[in-house]
Each structure stands twice: as C-alpha cells, then as structure tokens.
C-alpha cells in the first residue's frame, strides 16, 4: 500500500496501481499532455472507492509506503490500462514474434586440457 500525495492531500492505493500511475504521469509530462486517470483507492476508514485524477506536465505527485496497511484495492484491468496508455506515449520499440530462429546453433569445440 502506498500514499499518493496529490494536490495538497493524499490517496491510499495499491503499490502496483500507484507505480503504474506514476509511470503514466511521467510519460504524460514527457510529451506535454494531460489526461484523467481513474484508480481504485481506499479511505482512511477502510472503504474502497475510485478517484479521478487529472495528471499531466504540471502534476506534482509522489508516493510514500504505508506500514501495516490493510488489504490493497487491486484492480488488474486498471493497471493494464495505465500501462497501455503509458506505452502509447512512448517511442515504438521493435518486437520479434520469434527471436533468432533462423540462426543456426553454435557448435563449440570441446577440447581436453
């Protein structure tokens, strides 16, 4: 669990969600764009909810760990969506469906010493 410090306050959220949101905020800042991100949060009282955050170049976000935290509000779909949005803002990278399958295996000469 982490505290995401945002706009003079903080939100409690799962580690993975917080880190995905910070990566997305960094990508937005690098491209000079902004967006609204919806993330699962937990209140100080323990109830689950969702926060809508405006993130962009002027956002001043940072997170700190929470010790002895209760159950984290984990949402795999939201994390995947944040990661997809982050990747869309970054330069394309080459991908290979099969990696070096056309290269023959190397044969080593094993000699006794």
Phi and psi restraints in degrees (range 20) as a CNS / XPLOR table:
assign (resid 1 and name C) (resid 2 and name N)
       (resid 2 and name CA) (resid 2 and name C) 1.0 -135.2 20.0 2
assign (resid 2 and name N) (resid 2 and name CA)
       (resid 2 and name C) (resid 3 and name N) 1.0 152.7 20.0 2
assign (resid 2 and name C) (resid 3 and name N)
       (resid 3 and name CA) (resid 3 and name C) 1.0 -95.5 20.0 2
assign (resid 3 and name N) (resid 3 and name CA)
       (resid 3 and name C) (resid 4 and name N) 1.0 122.1 20.0 2
assign (resid 3 and name C) (resid 4 and name N)
       (resid 4 and name CA) (resid 4 and name C) 1.0 -96.5 20.0 2
assign (resid 4 and name N) (resid 4 and name CA)
       (resid 4 and name C) (resid 5 and name N) 1.0 113.7 20.0 2
assign (resid 4 and name C) (resid 5 and name N)
       (resid 5 and name CA) (resid 5 and name C) 1.0 -84.8 20.0 2
assign (resid 5 and name N) (resid 5 and name CA)
       (resid 5 and name C) (resid 6 and name N) 1.0 123.9 20.0 2
assign (resid 5 and name C) (resid 6 and name N)
       (resid 6 and name CA) (resid 6 and name C) 1.0 -151.4 20.0 2
assign (resid 6 and name N) (resid 6 and name CA)
       (resid 6 and name C) (resid 7 and name N) 1.0 127.6 20.0 2
assign (resid 6 and name C) (resid 7 and name N)
       (resid 7 and name CA) (resid 7 and name C) 1.0 52.4 20.0 2
assign (resid 7 and name N) (resid 7 and name CA)
       (resid 7 and name C) (resid 8 and name N) 1.0 44.6 20.0 2
assign (resid 7 and name C) (resid 8 and name N)
       (resid 8 and name CA) (resid 8 and name C) 1.0 80.8 20.0 2
assign (resid 8 and name N) (resid 8 and name CA)
       (resid 8 and name C) (resid 9 and name N) 1.0 0.9 20.0 2
assign (resid 8 and name C) (resid 9 and name N)
       (resid 9 and name CA) (resid 9 and name C) 1.0 -133.8 20.0 2
assign (resid 9 and name N) (resid 9 and name CA)
       (resid 9 and name C) (resid 10 and name N) 1.0 -159.9 20.0 2
assign (resid 9 and name C) (resid 10 and name N)
       (resid 10 and name CA) (resid 10 and name C) 1.0 -150.2 20.0 2
assign (resid 10 and name N) (resid 10 and name CA)
       (resid 10 and name C) (resid 11 and name N) 1.0 159.3 20.0 2
assign (resid 10 and name C) (resid 11 and name N)
       (resid 11 and name CA) (resid 11 and name C) 1.0 -125.9 20.0 2
assign (resid 11 and name N) (resid 11 and name CA)
       (resid 11 and name C) (resid 12 and name N) 1.0 143.8 20.0 2
assign (resid 11 and name C) (resid 12 and name N)
       (resid 12 and name CA) (resid 12 and name C) 1.0 -95.0 20.0 2
assign (resid 12 and name N) (resid 12 and name CA)
       (resid 12 and name C) (resid 13 and name N) 1.0 131.7 20.0 2
assign (resid 12 and name C) (resid 13 and name N)
       (resid 13 and name CA) (resid 13 and name C) 1.0 -152.8 20.0 2
assign (resid 13 and name N) (resid 13 and name CA)
       (resid 13 and name C) (resid 14 and name N) 1.0 167.1 20.0 2
assign (resid 13 and name C) (resid 14 and name N)
       (resid 14 and name CA) (resid 14 and name C) 1.0 -64.4 20.0 2
assign (resid 14 and name N) (resid 14 and name CA)
       (resid 14 and name C) (resid 15 and name N) 1.0 148.8 20.0 2
assign (resid 14 and name C) (resid 15 and name N)
       (resid 15 and name CA) (resid 15 and name C) 1.0 -51.2 20.0 2
assign (resid 15 and name N) (resid 15 and name CA)
       (resid 15 and name C) (resid 16 and name N) 1.0 -53.1 20.0 2
assign (resid 15 and name C) (resid 16 and name N)
       (resid 16 and name CA) (resid 16 and name C) 1.0 -63.5 20.0 2
assign (resid 16 and name N) (resid 16 and name CA)
       (resid 16 and name C) (resid 17 and name N) 1.0 -38.5 20.0 2
assign (resid 16 and name C) (resid 17 and name N)
       (resid 17 and name CA) (resid 17 and name C) 1.0 -64.7 20.0 2
assign (resid 17 and name N) (resid 17 and name CA)
       (resid 17 and name C) (resid 18 and name N) 1.0 -45.5 20.0 2
assign (resid 17 and name C) (resid 18 and name N)
       (resid 18 and name CA) (resid 18 and name C) 1.0 -61.8 20.0 2
assign (resid 18 and name N) (resid 18 and name CA)
       (resid 18 and name C) (resid 19 and name N) 1.0 -45.1 20.0 2
assign (resid 18 and name C) (resid 19 and name N)
       (resid 19 and name CA) (resid 19 and name C) 1.0 -66.6 20.0 2
assign (resid 19 and name N) (resid 19 and name CA)
       (resid 19 and name C) (resid 20 and name N) 1.0 -38.7 20.0 2
assign (resid 19 and name C) (resid 20 and name N)
       (resid 20 and name CA) (resid 20 and name C) 1.0 -64.3 20.0 2
assign (resid 20 and name N) (resid 20 and name CA)
       (resid 20 and name C) (resid 21 and name N) 1.0 -40.3 20.0 2
assign (resid 20 and name C) (resid 21 and name N)
       (resid 21 and name CA) (resid 21 and name C) 1.0 -65.3 20.0 2
assign (resid 21 and name N) (resid 21 and name CA)
       (resid 21 and name C) (resid 22 and name N) 1.0 -41.9 20.0 2
assign (resid 21 and name C) (resid 22 and name N)
       (resid 22 and name CA) (resid 22 and name C) 1.0 -64.8 20.0 2
assign (resid 22 and name N) (resid 22 and name CA)
       (resid 22 and name C) (resid 23 and name N) 1.0 -39.6 20.0 2
assign (resid 22 and name C) (resid 23 and name N)
       (resid 23 and name CA) (resid 23 and name C) 1.0 -63.3 20.0 2
assign (resid 23 and name N) (resid 23 and name CA)
       (resid 23 and name C) (resid 24 and name N) 1.0 -40.8 20.0 2
assign (resid 23 and name C) (resid 24 and name N)
       (resid 24 and name CA) (resid 24 and name C) 1.0 -65.4 20.0 2
assign (resid 24 and name N) (resid 24 and name CA)
       (resid 24 and name C) (resid 25 and name N) 1.0 -42.8 20.0 2
assign (resid 24 and name C) (resid 25 and name N)
       (resid 25 and name CA) (resid 25 and name C) 1.0 -61.4 20.0 2
assign (resid 25 and name N) (resid 25 and name CA)
       (resid 25 and name C) (resid 26 and name N) 1.0 -39.9 20.0 2
assign (resid 25 and name C) (resid 26 and name N)
       (resid 26 and name CA) (resid 26 and name C) 1.0 -64.2 20.0 2
assign (resid 26 and name N) (resid 26 and name CA)
       (resid 26 and name C) (resid 27 and name N) 1.0 -43.9 20.0 2
assign (resid 26 and name C) (resid 27 and name N)
       (resid 27 and name CA) (resid 27 and name C) 1.0 -63.2 20.0 2
assign (resid 27 and name N) (resid 27 and name CA)
       (resid 27 and name C) (resid 28 and name N) 1.0 -40.5 20.0 2
assign (resid 27 and name C) (resid 28 and name N)
       (resid 28 and name CA) (resid 28 and name C) 1.0 -62.9 20.0 2
assign (resid 28 and name N) (resid 28 and name CA)
       (resid 28 and name C) (resid 29 and name N) 1.0 -43.0 20.0 2
assign (resid 28 and name C) (resid 29 and name N)
       (resid 29 and name CA) (resid 29 and name C) 1.0 -63.4 20.0 2
assign (resid 29 and name N) (resid 29 and name CA)
       (resid 29 and name C) (resid 30 and name N) 1.0 -38.8 20.0 2
assign (resid 29 and name C) (resid 30 and name N)
       (resid 30 and name CA) (resid 30 and name C) 1.0 -67.2 20.0 2
assign (resid 30 and name N) (resid 30 and name CA)
       (resid 30 and name C) (resid 31 and name N) 1.0 -27.5 20.0 2
assign (resid 30 and name C) (resid 31 and name N)
       (resid 31 and name CA) (resid 31 and name C) 1.0 -100.7 20.0 2
assign (resid 31 and name N) (resid 31 and name CA)
       (resid 31 and name C) (resid 32 and name N) 1.0 -1.2 20.0 2
assign (resid 31 and name C) (resid 32 and name N)
       (resid 32 and name CA) (resid 32 and name C) 1.0 71.4 20.0 2
assign (resid 32 and name N) (resid 32 and name CA)
       (resid 32 and name C) (resid 33 and name N) 1.0 26.2 20.0 2
assign (resid 32 and name C) (resid 33 and name N)
       (resid 33 and name CA) (resid 33 and name C) 1.0 -112.1 20.0 2
assign (resid 33 and name N) (resid 33 and name CA)
       (resid 33 and name C) (resid 34 and name N) 1.0 169.2 20.0 2
assign (resid 33 and name C) (resid 34 and name N)
       (resid 34 and name CA) (resid 34 and name C) 1.0 -137.4 20.0 2
assign (resid 34 and name N) (resid 34 and name CA)
       (resid 34 and name C) (resid 35 and name N) 1.0 162.5 20.0 2
assign (resid 34 and name C) (resid 35 and name N)
       (resid 35 and name CA) (resid 35 and name C) 1.0 -161.1 20.0 2
assign (resid 35 and name N) (resid 35 and name CA)
       (resid 35 and name C) (resid 36 and name N) 1.0 165.6 20.0 2
assign (resid 35 and name C) (resid 36 and name N)
       (resid 36 and name CA) (resid 36 and name C) 1.0 -103.8 20.0 2
assign (resid 36 and name N) (resid 36 and name CA)
       (resid 36 and name C) (resid 37 and name N) 1.0 127.5 20.0 2
assign (resid 36 and name C) (resid 37 and name N)
       (resid 37 and name CA) (resid 37 and name C) 1.0 -113.9 20.0 2
assign (resid 37 and name N) (resid 37 and name CA)
       (resid 37 and name C) (resid 38 and name N) 1.0 136.1 20.0 2
assign (resid 37 and name C) (resid 38 and name N)
       (resid 38 and name CA) (resid 38 and name C) 1.0 -106.2 20.0 2
assign (resid 38 and name N) (resid 38 and name CA)
       (resid 38 and name C) (resid 39 and name N) 1.0 123.4 20.0 2
assign (resid 38 and name C) (resid 39 and name N)
       (resid 39 and name CA) (resid 39 and name C) 1.0 -133.2 20.0 2
assign (resid 39 and name N) (resid 39 and name CA)
       (resid 39 and name C) (resid 40 and name N) 1.0 146.7 20.0 2
assign (resid 39 and name C) (resid 40 and name N)
       (resid 40 and name CA) (resid 40 and name C) 1.0 -74.1 20.0 2
assign (resid 40 and name N) (resid 40 and name CA)
       (resid 40 and name C) (resid 41 and name N) 1.0 139.8 20.0 2
assign (resid 40 and name C) (resid 41 and name N)
       (resid 41 and name CA) (resid 41 and name C) 1.0 -133.8 20.0 2
assign (resid 41 and name N) (resid 41 and name CA)
       (resid 41 and name C) (resid 42 and name N) 1.0 169.9 20.0 2
assign (resid 41 and name C) (resid 42 and name N)
       (resid 42 and name CA) (resid 42 and name C) 1.0 -130.5 20.0 2
assign (resid 42 and name N) (resid 42 and name CA)
       (resid 42 and name C) (resid 43 and name N) 1.0 136.9 20.0 2
assign (resid 42 and name C) (resid 43 and name N)
       (resid 43 and name CA) (resid 43 and name C) 1.0 -79.2 20.0 2
assign (resid 43 and name N) (resid 43 and name CA)
       (resid 43 and name C) (resid 44 and name N) 1.0 167.2 20.0 2
assign (resid 43 and name C) (resid 44 and name N)
       (resid 44 and name CA) (resid 44 and name C) 1.0 -59.1 20.0 2
assign (resid 44 and name N) (resid 44 and name CA)
       (resid 44 and name C) (resid 45 and name N) 1.0 -27.6 20.0 2
assign (resid 44 and name C) (resid 45 and name N)
       (resid 45 and name CA) (resid 45 and name C) 1.0 -82.6 20.0 2
assign (resid 45 and name N) (resid 45 and name CA)
       (resid 45 and name C) (resid 46 and name N) 1.0 -8.8 20.0 2
assign (resid 45 and name C) (resid 46 and name N)
       (resid 46 and name CA) (resid 46 and name C) 1.0 102.3 20.0 2
assign (resid 46 and name N) (resid 46 and name CA)
       (resid 46 and name C) (resid 47 and name N) 1.0 -1.0 20.0 2
assign (resid 46 and name C) (resid 47 and name N)
       (resid 47 and name CA) (resid 47 and name C) 1.0 -82.5 20.0 2
assign (resid 47 and name N) (resid 47 and name CA)
       (resid 47 and name C) (resid 48 and name N) 1.0 147.9 20.0 2
assign (resid 47 and name C) (resid 48 and name N)
       (resid 48 and name CA) (resid 48 and name C) 1.0 -89.7 20.0 2
assign (resid 48 and name N) (resid 48 and name CA)
       (resid 48 and name C) (resid 49 and name N) 1.0 147.4 20.0 2
assign (resid 48 and name C) (resid 49 and name N)
       (resid 49 and name CA) (resid 49 and name C) 1.0 -161.7 20.0 2
assign (resid 49 and name N) (resid 49 and name CA)
       (resid 49 and name C) (resid 50 and name N) 1.0 -172.1 20.0 2
assign (resid 49 and name C) (resid 50 and name N)
       (resid 50 and name CA) (resid 50 and name C) 1.0 -129.2 20.0 2
assign (resid 50 and name N) (resid 50 and name CA)
       (resid 50 and name C) (resid 51 and name N) 1.0 142.2 20.0 2
assign (resid 50 and name C) (resid 51 and name N)
       (resid 51 and name CA) (resid 51 and name C) 1.0 -115.1 20.0 2
assign (resid 51 and name N) (resid 51 and name CA)
       (resid 51 and name C) (resid 52 and name N) 1.0 142.7 20.0 2
assign (resid 51 and name C) (resid 52 and name N)
       (resid 52 and name CA) (resid 52 and name C) 1.0 -107.1 20.0 2
assign (resid 52 and name N) (resid 52 and name CA)
       (resid 52 and name C) (resid 53 and name N) 1.0 114.4 20.0 2
assign (resid 52 and name C) (resid 53 and name N)
       (resid 53 and name CA) (resid 53 and name C) 1.0 -114.1 20.0 2
assign (resid 53 and name N) (resid 53 and name CA)
       (resid 53 and name C) (resid 54 and name N) 1.0 131.2 20.0 2
assign (resid 53 and name C) (resid 54 and name N)
       (resid 54 and name CA) (resid 54 and name C) 1.0 -87.4 20.0 2
assign (resid 54 and name N) (resid 54 and name CA)
       (resid 54 and name C) (resid 55 and name N) 1.0 115.2 20.0 2
assign (resid 54 and name C) (resid 55 and name N)
       (resid 55 and name CA) (resid 55 and name C) 1.0 -121.1 20.0 2
assign (resid 55 and name N) (resid 55 and name CA)
       (resid 55 and name C) (resid 56 and name N) 1.0 145.5 20.0 2
assign (resid 55 and name C) (resid 56 and name N)
       (resid 56 and name CA) (resid 56 and name C) 1.0 -178.1 20.0 2
assign (resid 56 and name N) (resid 56 and name CA)
       (resid 56 and name C) (resid 57 and name N) 1.0 -163.5 20.0 2
assign (resid 56 and name C) (resid 57 and name N)
       (resid 57 and name CA) (resid 57 and name C) 1.0 -58.2 20.0 2
assign (resid 57 and name N) (resid 57 and name CA)
       (resid 57 and name C) (resid 58 and name N) 1.0 -31.6 20.0 2
assign (resid 57 and name C) (resid 58 and name N)
       (resid 58 and name CA) (resid 58 and name C) 1.0 -91.3 20.0 2
assign (resid 58 and name N) (resid 58 and name CA)
       (resid 58 and name C) (resid 59 and name N) 1.0 -2.4 20.0 2
assign (resid 58 and name C) (resid 59 and name N)
       (resid 59 and name CA) (resid 59 and name C) 1.0 -67.3 20.0 2
assign (resid 59 and name N) (resid 59 and name CA)
       (resid 59 and name C) (resid 60 and name N) 1.0 133.6 20.0 2
assign (resid 59 and name C) (resid 60 and name N)
       (resid 60 and name CA) (resid 60 and name C) 1.0 -114.0 20.0 2
assign (resid 60 and name N) (resid 60 and name CA)
       (resid 60 and name C) (resid 61 and name N) 1.0 92.9 20.0 2
assign (resid 60 and name C) (resid 61 and name N)
       (resid 61 and name CA) (resid 61 and name C) 1.0 -113.3 20.0 2
assign (resid 61 and name N) (resid 61 and name CA)
       (resid 61 and name C) (resid 62 and name N) 1.0 144.1 20.0 2
assign (resid 61 and name C) (resid 62 and name N)
       (resid 62 and name CA) (resid 62 and name C) 1.0 -155.0 20.0 2
assign (resid 62 and name N) (resid 62 and name CA)
       (resid 62 and name C) (resid 63 and name N) 1.0 159.5 20.0 2
assign (resid 62 and name C) (resid 63 and name N)
       (resid 63 and name CA) (resid 63 and name C) 1.0 -128.1 20.0 2
assign (resid 63 and name N) (resid 63 and name CA)
       (resid 63 and name C) (resid 64 and name N) 1.0 154.2 20.0 2
assign (resid 63 and name C) (resid 64 and name N)
       (resid 64 and name CA) (resid 64 and name C) 1.0 -134.7 20.0 2
assign (resid 64 and name N) (resid 64 and name CA)
       (resid 64 and name C) (resid 65 and name N) 1.0 147.5 20.0 2
assign (resid 64 and name C) (resid 65 and name N)
       (resid 65 and name CA) (resid 65 and name C) 1.0 -71.0 20.0 2
assign (resid 65 and name N) (resid 65 and name CA)
       (resid 65 and name C) (resid 66 and name N) 1.0 152.5 20.0 2
assign (resid 65 and name C) (resid 66 and name N)
       (resid 66 and name CA) (resid 66 and name C) 1.0 -112.8 20.0 2
assign (resid 66 and name N) (resid 66 and name CA)
       (resid 66 and name C) (resid 67 and name N) 1.0 121.9 20.0 2
assign (resid 66 and name C) (resid 67 and name N)
       (resid 67 and name CA) (resid 67 and name C) 1.0 -84.4 20.0 2
assign (resid 67 and name N) (resid 67 and name CA)
       (resid 67 and name C) (resid 68 and name N) 1.0 149.8 20.0 2
assign (resid 67 and name C) (resid 68 and name N)
       (resid 68 and name CA) (resid 68 and name C) 1.0 54.4 20.0 2
assign (resid 68 and name N) (resid 68 and name CA)
       (resid 68 and name C) (resid 69 and name N) 1.0 43.4 20.0 2
assign (resid 68 and name C) (resid 69 and name N)
       (resid 69 and name CA) (resid 69 and name C) 1.0 -78.4 20.0 2
assign (resid 69 and name N) (resid 69 and name CA)
       (resid 69 and name C) (resid 70 and name N) 1.0 153.8 20.0 2
assign (resid 69 and name C) (resid 70 and name N)
       (resid 70 and name CA) (resid 70 and name C) 1.0 -80.8 20.0 2
assign (resid 70 and name N) (resid 70 and name CA)
       (resid 70 and name C) (resid 71 and name N) 1.0 -166.3 20.0 2
assign (resid 70 and name C) (resid 71 and name N)
       (resid 71 and name CA) (resid 71 and name C) 1.0 -58.7 20.0 2
assign (resid 71 and name N) (resid 71 and name CA)
       (resid 71 and name C) (resid 72 and name N) 1.0 134.9 20.0 2
assign (resid 71 and name C) (resid 72 and name N)
       (resid 72 and name CA) (resid 72 and name C) 1.0 -83.7 20.0 2
assign (resid 72 and name N) (resid 72 and name CA)
       (resid 72 and name C) (resid 73 and name N) 1.0 140.2 20.0 2
assign (resid 72 and name C) (resid 73 and name N)
       (resid 73 and name CA) (resid 73 and name C) 1.0 -78.2 20.0 2
assign (resid 73 and name N) (resid 73 and name CA)
       (resid 73 and name C) (resid 74 and name N) 1.0 88.0 20.0 2
assign (resid 73 and name C) (resid 74 and name N)
       (resid 74 and name CA) (resid 74 and name C) 1.0 -96.1 20.0 2
assign (resid 74 and name N) (resid 74 and name CA)
       (resid 74 and name C) (resid 75 and name N) 1.0 127.6 20.0 2
assign (resid 74 and name C) (resid 75 and name N)
       (resid 75 and name CA) (resid 75 and name C) 1.0 -133.6 20.0 2
assign (resid 75 and name N) (resid 75 and name CA)
       (resid 75 and name C) (resid 76 and name N) 1.0 100.6 20.0 2
assign (resid 75 and name C) (resid 76 and name N)
       (resid 76 and name CA) (resid 76 and name C) 1.0 -60.4 20.0 2
assign (resid 76 and name N) (resid 76 and name CA)
       (resid 76 and name C) (resid 77 and name N) 1.0 -36.1 20.0 2
assign (resid 76 and name C) (resid 77 and name N)
       (resid 77 and name CA) (resid 77 and name C) 1.0 -65.8 20.0 2
assign (resid 77 and name N) (resid 77 and name CA)
       (resid 77 and name C) (resid 78 and name N) 1.0 -40.1 20.0 2
assign (resid 77 and name C) (resid 78 and name N)
       (resid 78 and name CA) (resid 78 and name C) 1.0 -67.3 20.0 2
assign (resid 78 and name N) (resid 78 and name CA)
       (resid 78 and name C) (resid 79 and name N) 1.0 -41.5 20.0 2
assign (resid 78 and name C) (resid 79 and name N)
       (resid 79 and name CA) (resid 79 and name C) 1.0 -61.4 20.0 2
assign (resid 79 and name N) (resid 79 and name CA)
       (resid 79 and name C) (resid 80 and name N) 1.0 -45.3 20.0 2
assign (resid 79 and name C) (resid 80 and name N)
       (resid 80 and name CA) (resid 80 and name C) 1.0 -61.4 20.0 2
assign (resid 80 and name N) (resid 80 and name CA)
       (resid 80 and name C) (resid 81 and name N) 1.0 -39.3 20.0 2
assign (resid 80 and name C) (resid 81 and name N)
       (resid 81 and name CA) (resid 81 and name C) 1.0 -66.9 20.0 2
assign (resid 81 and name N) (resid 81 and name CA)
       (resid 81 and name C) (resid 82 and name N) 1.0 -42.6 20.0 2
assign (resid 81 and name C) (resid 82 and name N)
       (resid 82 and name CA) (resid 82 and name C) 1.0 -62.4 20.0 2
assign (resid 82 and name N) (resid 82 and name CA)
       (resid 82 and name C) (resid 83 and name N) 1.0 -41.4 20.0 2
assign (resid 82 and name C) (resid 83 and name N)
       (resid 83 and name CA) (resid 83 and name C) 1.0 -65.9 20.0 2
assign (resid 83 and name N) (resid 83 and name CA)
       (resid 83 and name C) (resid 84 and name N) 1.0 -38.1 20.0 2
assign (resid 83 and name C) (resid 84 and name N)
       (resid 84 and name CA) (resid 84 and name C) 1.0 -64.6 20.0 2
assign (resid 84 and name N) (resid 84 and name CA)
       (resid 84 and name C) (resid 85 and name N) 1.0 -44.6 20.0 2
assign (resid 84 and name C) (resid 85 and name N)
       (resid 85 and name CA) (resid 85 and name C) 1.0 -63.6 20.0 2
assign (resid 85 and name N) (resid 85 and name CA)
       (resid 85 and name C) (resid 86 and name N) 1.0 -39.1 20.0 2
assign (resid 85 and name C) (resid 86 and name N)
       (resid 86 and name CA) (resid 86 and name C) 1.0 -62.8 20.0 2
assign (resid 86 and name N) (resid 86 and name CA)
       (resid 86 and name C) (resid 87 and name N) 1.0 -46.8 20.0 2
assign (resid 86 and name C) (resid 87 and name N)
       (resid 87 and name CA) (resid 87 and name C) 1.0 -62.2 20.0 2
assign (resid 87 and name N) (resid 87 and name CA)
       (resid 87 and name C) (resid 88 and name N) 1.0 -36.0 20.0 2
assign (resid 87 and name C) (resid 88 and name N)
       (resid 88 and name CA) (resid 88 and name C) 1.0 -65.8 20.0 2
assign (resid 88 and name N) (resid 88 and name CA)
       (resid 88 and name C) (resid 89 and name N) 1.0 -24.7 20.0 2
assign (resid 88 and name C) (resid 89 and name N)
       (resid 89 and name CA) (resid 89 and name C) 1.0 -87.3 20.0 2
assign (resid 89 and name N) (resid 89 and name CA)
       (resid 89 and name C) (resid 90 and name N) 1.0 -11.3 20.0 2
assign (resid 89 and name C) (resid 90 and name N)
       (resid 90 and name CA) (resid 90 and name C) 1.0 -100.5 20.0 2
assign (resid 90 and name N) (resid 90 and name CA)
       (resid 90 and name C) (resid 91 and name N) 1.0 159.8 20.0 2
assign (resid 90 and name C) (resid 91 and name N)
       (resid 91 and name CA) (resid 91 and name C) 1.0 -59.0 20.0 2
assign (resid 91 and name N) (resid 91 and name CA)
       (resid 91 and name C) (resid 92 and name N) 1.0 149.0 20.0 2
assign (resid 91 and name C) (resid 92 and name N)
       (resid 92 and name CA) (resid 92 and name C) 1.0 -66.2 20.0 2
assign (resid 92 and name N) (resid 92 and name CA)
       (resid 92 and name C) (resid 93 and name N) 1.0 146.5 20.0 2
assign (resid 92 and name C) (resid 93 and name N)
       (resid 93 and name CA) (resid 93 and name C) 1.0 -122.8 20.0 2
assign (resid 93 and name N) (resid 93 and name CA)
       (resid 93 and name C) (resid 94 and name N) 1.0 141.3 20.0 2
assign (resid 93 and name C) (resid 94 and name N)
       (resid 94 and name CA) (resid 94 and name C) 1.0 -66.3 20.0 2
assign (resid 94 and name N) (resid 94 and name CA)
       (resid 94 and name C) (resid 95 and name N) 1.0 145.4 20.0 2
assign (resid 94 and name C) (resid 95 and name N)
       (resid 95 and name CA) (resid 95 and name C) 1.0 -129.3 20.0 2
assign (resid 95 and name N) (resid 95 and name CA)
       (resid 95 and name C) (resid 96 and name N) 1.0 141.8 20.0 2
assign (resid 95 and name C) (resid 96 and name N)
       (resid 96 and name CA) (resid 96 and name C) 1.0 -116.1 20.0 2
assign (resid 96 and name N) (resid 96 and name CA)
       (resid 96 and name C) (resid 97 and name N) 1.0 129.6 20.0 2
assign (resid 96 and name C) (resid 97 and name N)
       (resid 97 and name CA) (resid 97 and name C) 1.0 -67.0 20.0 2
assign (resid 97 and name N) (resid 97 and name CA)
       (resid 97 and name C) (resid 98 and name N) 1.0 -42.7 20.0 2
assign (resid 97 and name C) (resid 98 and name N)
       (resid 98 and name CA) (resid 98 and name C) 1.0 -127.7 20.0 2
assign (resid 98 and name N) (resid 98 and name CA)
       (resid 98 and name C) (resid 99 and name N) 1.0 128.2 20.0 2
assign (resid 98 and name C) (resid 99 and name N)
       (resid 99 and name CA) (resid 99 and name C) 1.0 -92.5 20.0 2
assign (resid 99 and name N) (resid 99 and name CA)
       (resid 99 and name C) (resid 100 and name N) 1.0 111.2 20.0 2
assign (resid 99 and name C) (resid 100 and name N)
       (resid 100 and name CA) (resid 100 and name C) 1.0 55.0 20.0 2
assign (resid 100 and name N) (resid 100 and name CA)
       (resid 100 and name C) (resid 101 and name N) 1.0 41.8 20.0 2
assign (resid 100 and name C) (resid 101 and name N)
       (resid 101 and name CA) (resid 101 and name C) 1.0 -78.0 20.0 2
assign (resid 101 and name N) (resid 101 and name CA)
       (resid 101 and name C) (resid 102 and name N) 1.0 -16.3 20.0 2
assign (resid 101 and name C) (resid 102 and name N)
       (resid 102 and name CA) (resid 102 and name C) 1.0 -90.9 20.0 2
assign (resid 102 and name N) (resid 102 and name CA)
       (resid 102 and name C) (resid 103 and name N) 1.0 3.6 20.0 2
assign (resid 102 and name C) (resid 103 and name N)
       (resid 103 and name CA) (resid 103 and name C) 1.0 -97.8 20.0 2
assign (resid 103 and name N) (resid 103 and name CA)
       (resid 103 and name C) (resid 104 and name N) 1.0 127.7 20.0 2
assign (resid 103 and name C) (resid 104 and name N)
       (resid 104 and name CA) (resid 104 and name C) 1.0 -65.3 20.0 2
assign (resid 104 and name N) (resid 104 and name CA)
       (resid 104 and name C) (resid 105 and name N) 1.0 149.7 20.0 2
assign (resid 104 and name C) (resid 105 and name N)
       (resid 105 and name CA) (resid 105 and name C) 1.0 -65.3 20.0 2
assign (resid 105 and name N) (resid 105 and name CA)
       (resid 105 and name C) (resid 106 and name N) 1.0 145.9 20.0 2
assign (resid 105 and name C) (resid 106 and name N)
       (resid 106 and name CA) (resid 106 and name C) 1.0 -79.9 20.0 2
assign (resid 106 and name N) (resid 106 and name CA)
       (resid 106 and name C) (resid 107 and name N) 1.0 142.3 20.0 2
assign (resid 106 and name C) (resid 107 and name N)
       (resid 107 and name CA) (resid 107 and name C) 1.0 -112.5 20.0 2
assign (resid 107 and name N) (resid 107 and name CA)
       (resid 107 and name C) (resid 108 and name N) 1.0 126.4 20.0 2
assign (resid 107 and name C) (resid 108 and name N)
       (resid 108 and name CA) (resid 108 and name C) 1.0 -100.8 20.0 2
assign (resid 108 and name N) (resid 108 and name CA)
       (resid 108 and name C) (resid 109 and name N) 1.0 141.4 20.0 2
assign (resid 108 and name C) (resid 109 and name N)
       (resid 109 and name CA) (resid 109 and name C) 1.0 -86.1 20.0 2
assign (resid 109 and name N) (resid 109 and name CA)
       (resid 109 and name C) (resid 110 and name N) 1.0 109.2 20.0 2
assign (resid 109 and name C) (resid 110 and name N)
       (resid 110 and name CA) (resid 110 and name C) 1.0 -90.6 20.0 2
assign (resid 110 and name N) (resid 110 and name CA)
       (resid 110 and name C) (resid 111 and name N) 1.0 115.1 20.0 2
assign (resid 110 and name C) (resid 111 and name N)
       (resid 111 and name CA) (resid 111 and name C) 1.0 -115.3 20.0 2
assign (resid 111 and name N) (resid 111 and name CA)
       (resid 111 and name C) (resid 112 and name N) 1.0 143.1 20.0 2
assign (resid 111 and name C) (resid 112 and name N)
       (resid 112 and name CA) (resid 112 and name C) 1.0 -77.8 20.0 2
assign (resid 112 and name N) (resid 112 and name CA)
       (resid 112 and name C) (resid 113 and name N) 1.0 143.0 20.0 2
